[in-house]
Amino acid sequence: MNFSDMNFKRKFSMNFCKTLKVPMSKMTFTSDFTNTERGDLYPIIYKESGAVEHVCPAKYSVNYGTVERLLCAFFPFATHKMKIKKVSGSVGFAFVGPEARCTVVIEDDGWNTSIVAAYEGEEKRVKIPRDIEGELALVVSARPGSFDVYISANGVLDYVTTVNVPSFEESNRESFYQSAKVHTLLSGDCVITGAETYVDCGIGQADIRPFRYENGDLYMENGRVFLTFSARMVIGSYQGILSWLPGTSDFKMEGAVFYDVGTGVTHGDVATAYVYHRGEGKWYMWQRSAGAGHVLAKTSFNHDIRYGINIVDVEALPHMTEENMCDEMLLGKKGDEDPDFMYDEERGKWLFAICRLAGNSKKYQYFFFESDYPDRDYVYVGRGPAGEETGGSIVKLDGKIYFACGNDFKKKSDYRVYEWGKFDTFTNLKCDYPDGGFRGWATILPVKYGRRTRYFWLTFDRTLMSKIHNWSYGNIYCFEAEGHFPV
């Protein structure tokens, strides 16, 4: 059996669009936090003289004035959601840094309903329809220097605007966000039924890759596969972590990982490959680091980063210079992307693949290396033919090692498969419906079920989910190879 014999059939396709999340904080209304001396759930930042507050089961209201209360600590990639029952005045959030402040509220003056953002003496106002039915929610997603604003009604999320705030451009610097806060801000006659903060899965998802053991076997727990993916924002992205019950549409967002290349700045780098080395009892990681100038970075560590919000310190490879510019060296070449690696037990070699702009061209090809070590001393062993490759995975089938990757911006489905060591030729993955692609990823997942193995393939398309940024992604596709294969 080889990949050219397999016919992958579509199982399902779906889009998450900010529906999966890792909770960070939540406002609760089970006790009256406005009238107690035995705890201060949400400390008052500002309360206008004469303002009246009420807490009763499942809601919090403010009448006749303005009240600002502490909600939680600020994180530069978090999303904030407020469910609004009634607004006659304004209701929303205040984001407060060491020397910066931005408020984003829904305002209703009886004639117009608007999103209003105020910052640095400026104001941005965008009208929204007043005939929205049902409970309204304000959703504000932070990213360094900007806040993306959405409204949600009856489960439908609509992008409204982006607020660019110069004083928050370095909000991903640890010294900034460790002393920054998020406040609730209610003014006039307002009722809310919820306020929460979380890191979500983005407006689209891409770059799916499994956590694995050193020999390429999937790292599974309680029957679930763990996957890294890039959560795509209006502009930019960050690394999310999913768990998945193979063959089903049961995905859970378990965590998110952010990276620091030694500058004290937290980056949302993506396309990470994680391998757990059982012999050494630690994780190895390679990634493309935009924070280091779009070159390869690496690290190793002992703790489990699959759950919660983690920040990992990484080391960038030394950059290539004009004197040592050579695609056949594993140095940091600007533009390097989508690394993958694993250990070949039979040959006692670590295998490594990197997607690289070949020569001075603007087209990507995969370059292949081997080493006696997982994180150093890699030697060039070959490259693929010319193309526009991306998203490659090293995968085993019937004792042989293959490398599969996406290719071609112009096709819905163009996926190459190389046998490791034979990089001059390739075959193509076959699927019954070609949707998904335009340089999608060839993430093939062998999952063992007793004496049989099922082969799943997770990929994505480029549907331009962002209205202002063309490097955006959208939908997830799941295929399964026809038939069940002996282990």
N, C-alpha and C positions, 0 to 999 in steps of 0.2 A: 504494500500500500504506500502511495505517496500523495502529495497534495494535488497533483494534476489529475488523480483519479476521483477526487472528492467533488461532490456537488453540494454547495451550501444553500440551504433553503431558508427563506425568511420566516422567523418565528413571530417577531413583533417589531414595532417601531414606536417611539414616543418622544415627547418633549417635557422637560421638567419646569423650565422657566421660573426660577426662584421659589419653587415649591418644597424642595428639600432643604433642611437647615440643621445647624448645630447650635442649640440654645446657649446664650451667654447670660441673659438676665430677663426677668419678667416681673412686672408690677402686679401685685395681688391685692384683691379687695375683700378678703374674708374678714379682716379686722379694720376698725376705724383708726387709721394711722394719723388722723387729724386731731384726735382727742385722746391722747395717752401720754403718760409720763414714764412708762416702763419699757420704752424702746422707741427708736426713731427710724422707721423703715425708709422714709424718703424725706430727708432733711429739707427744710424750707431754705431756698436760696434768696427768694424775694417774695414778699406778700404785701400787696397794696392795702393801705388802710381801708377798712370797710368790706374787704373781700370776704366772701362766705364760702366755705368748703363743706362738702358732704361725702361720706362714704357709706354706701349701703350695699347689700349683696350684689356683687357683679358689676358695680359701676362707681365712678368717682366724678363728682361735679363741682364746678366753681361758678359762683354767681357774683355779680356786682363788683368786678375787680380783676386783678391779675395775680396769679400765683405761679411761681416757678419752683419746682422741686427736683432734687437730685434723683436721677434714674439709675445711672451706672457709670462705670469707667468708659472712656472713649477708646475704640480700637479702629485703626485707619481703614479696615476692610469690612467693617460690620454693617449690617442692615438694621434699621429701626422701624418698627411698625406700631402705629397707634390706631385702635379701633374707635370710631367716633359715632356716638349716638345722636348728639345734637351739637350744633355750633351756631351761636349768634354772637359773633365777635371773632376770636381766633384761637386755634388750638394746634399744637405741634411740638417741635423739639428745638432746644437750644444746644448748640455744640460749642464748647468753651475750651480753648487751649490756653497755654501760658500767657500769650499776648494776642489771642485771636478769639473771635466770637462770630458765629453765624446762626441765625434762627431760620427755620423752615416751618411754616404754618399753613393751615387752611384757614382762610378768612372769609366770613360771610357778613356783609353789611346790610343785608336785606334786599339788595338789588343785584349784587354780583357775588359769585363764589369764585375765589381765586387761590392759587398757590402763591404765597408771598415769601420771598427770601430776603433777609436783611443782613448785610455784612459790610464792614469797613466804610460805613457812611453811604453805601449803595443799597438800592432796592430793586429786586426783580419780581415782576408780577405777571402771572399767566392765568387767564380766565379758564375755568372748567365749567362743564354743563351743570346747571342748577337742578335739572330734572332727574338726577341720579336716584334710582330707587334702592331701598334697602340700606343696611348699615355701611357707612363709608369707612375706608381705611386709608391713612396716609403712610406711605412707605418711602423711606429715605435711605439710600445706600451710599456709604462713604467710600471714597478712594482718595489717594493723596492729591490734594488741591481741588477736589470737586465733590459735589453731592448730586447723585442722580435721584430724581423725584418721580414717584409713581403714585397713582391712586388705584384703589381696588374697591369694587362694588359687586356684590353677588358673585364673588369668586373670580371675577375677571380683572386682571391686572393690566393697567394702561400706563405706558411711559408718558410723562408730562414734559419734563424739562431737565436740563443739567445746569447746576449752579457752580460756576468756577470761582473759587475763593483763594486769591493769592496768599493770604496769611496761613492757609492750610496746606500749602505746597509741600512742606516738610512734615506733614502729620504722621508719616511713617517712620520718622526718626524716633527712636525709643525715648529720648529725653523729652520729646514733645508729648507723645501719647500717654506716657506713664503719669503725666500730671494733668491730663485733659479729662473732661467730664461731659456727660450728656444729661440734660435736664428736660423734664416735661414742662410745657409752657401753655397755660390755659388762661384766657382773658375774655371777660364778658359773661355770657350765659352758655356754659359748655358742659357736656356730659361725655365721658369716654368709658368704654367697657374693657379696655385692655391696652397695655403698652409693653413691648418686648424688644429685645436686642438679640441678634443671632448672626452667624455667618451662613450665607445661603449658597446654593449651587449655581448661581449666576443665571443670566438670561438664556444661555446656551452652554452646552458641554462638549468637550473635545479631548483628544490626547489620552485616551483610556489605556491604562497599562496595569497588569496585575502585580501584587506583591508575590515574591517567589522565594523558594529556598535556593541555595547555591547551585544545585544541579538542574534548576529550571522547573522543578515541580511547583505547583501552585501552593501558596501559603493560605491554608483554609482553617476556619474555626467554626465549629458547630454547623458544618455544611455550607458555610458562606465563603465566597471568594472576596478578597479585599483588592480594591482597585484605586489607583490614583487617576485623577482627571483634572483638566483645567476648567475652572469656573470662569466663564467669559462675562465680563462686565460691558457696559456701554463702550468703554475703552479699557483695554488691559485685561488682566486675568490673575488668578491665583490658584494654588494647588489644593484641591479638595480630595477627600477620601470617601469612597463608597464601599459598602458591603453589598453583596449580591447573592441571591439564591439562584444558582445557575439554571437557566432554562425558563425562568419566570420573569415577570415584570416587577419583582420585589427588590427594589433598591432602597438602601438607607444611607443617608449621609452621616458618617461616623465622626469625621474630623476635618481639619484643614491644617496645612503645614506652610509656614512662611520661613524665609531664609535671610541670613545675614552673612555677608562676605567679609566681615571684620570692620565694617564702617559704622556700626551702630544704627544702621538703617534696615528696616524690615521690608523685604521684597516679596512680591507675589510671583515668584518664578515657578515654571511649570515643566512638563515633559520629563518627569523624574523617574528613574529606575531604582527600585529598592530590592535588595537581595539579603535574606537572612542566612548567615553562615553558621550552620549548626555546630561545626567543629570548633569555631572560635566563640560561639555564643554572642555574636553581635551583628548589627546591620551594616551593610555597605550601600552607598548611594552615589549615583552619578546623575547629573542634570545639566540642562542648559541654563546658565545664569545671566539673565538680562542685567541684574544688579552689578555684575562684574564686567559688563561690556559685551554681552551676548557671546560668551565663550563657555567652555565646559567648566564645571565645578564638581567637587567630590567631598565626601566626608564618611566617617564611620562613627557608630555610637552603640550604646547598649540598651537604651530605653525604648519603649514601645511608643511609636508616634502615630499609631493608627486611630487613636481616639482623642477627641477634644481639640483644642487650639494649641499648636506647638510651633516654636521658633527654633530652627536648626542652624547652627553655625557651619558654614561651608568654606572650602578653600578653592579659589579659582586656579586653573592651570596657568603657568607662565605664558604670556602672550607671544605669538609669533612676531618676529620683526622682519624687516626687509631682507636682512642677512640670512635668517633661517626660515624663510617662507617656503614651506614644503608640505603638501597635503598628506604625505606619507609619514608624518611625524605626529604623535599624539600630544600636541601643544595646543594652546588656546588660540584658535583661529576665529576671528570675528564672524559671526553668523552660524557657528556650530549649533546643531539642534538634535533632539530626539535620540539620546544615547540608549543603548541596551547592552547588558552583559550577563554572562552566566559561566558556570564551570563545566567543562567537558570531563566527566569522570573517567571515561575510557582512555583519553589521551593525557590527562593530568594538566590541562591547559585552561586558562581563563580566556573566554571569547568576548570580543568587544566590537560594537558597531556604532559608527557616528555618521550622522547626516551632515554633509559638508558641501559648501559652495565650491565646486571643482575649479581649481585654478583661479582665474579672475572672472569667471562667468557668474551669472546670476541664477544658475540652475543647480539644484541639489542632487548629489549622488551619495550613496552609502559607501563608506570606507571601512575596512575590516582589519582588526588587529588581534594579536594573541599575546599572552603573558603567563608567567608562573605565579603572578600575584593579582589580586582583584583590583588593586588601586594604583599600580605603577608598572613601569618597565614594559609597556606594550610595544610590540613590533608589528609593523605593517605586513599584511598577508594578502591583500587584494582589494579590488573595488568593483562596483557594479558598472554595467554599461551606462552610457549617457541617458539622462531622463530628468524627471522632476520628482525625485523620491522623497518620502517622508514617513514618519510613524512606523518604524520597523520593530519587529519582535523576533527574538531567537526562540525557536520552539522545537520540541522533540516529537518525532513520529516513528514508531517501530524501530527504536534504537538509533535512528539517524537524526542529525541536527540540521534544521533548516532555518532560513531567515526569510521572513515575509514583511513586505512594506507596501505602502500606498505609492501612487505615482499619477502624474498628469492632472493639470488644472482644468482641462477641457472635458474630461469624461466623468460620467457618474460613477463608474466603477472600473478602476484599472489598478490591479494589485499584483505585485511580483512575488515569486517565491524562488529563492536560491537554495541549493543544497550547500551546506557550509564547506568552504574550500573550493567550490566550483562556481566562481563568481562571474565567469564570462557569459553564462547563459542562465535563463530563468524560464519558469512556466508561470501561468496566471491562475489565480484563484477563480473558480467558477461559482456563480450564484444565480438563482432563478429570477430575482428582480434586482436590477442594477442600481436602484436608489441607494444613496449613501455613497460618498466619495468626493470627487473633485479634490484629490489628494487626501482622502481619508486614511485612517490607520488600519493596518492588518493585524489587529490584536486577536490572536487565536489562542483559545484557552482549552487545553485538554483536561477534562474532569473525569476522574475515575469513579465508576459505579460498580463495585464488586469486581467481576472479571471482565468488565467492559469499560471502554473509554468513549465518552461523547466529546465531540469537538465543537465548541461554540466560537463564534466570531462576533466581537463587538466593534462597531465602527460608528461614524457620524458623518453628517453633511455640512455644507457651508451655505446656510440659508440667509445670511446677513441679518441676523436677529437685531443687531444694533442699527439704529437709524442714522448714526453719524460716524460709524467706523466700519470700514469694509473688511477688516480682518476679524470677522465675527462668525460664530458657529451656532448651530441650533439643535438638530434632532439626533437621537440615538437609534441605532439599528442593531438588531440581534439576529444572527443567522446560526443555523446548526447544520453540520455536515450530515448528509443522508446516510442512514444506517448506524449501527453500533459496532465499534471496533474492539476486538480482543485486546486486553492489556498486553 
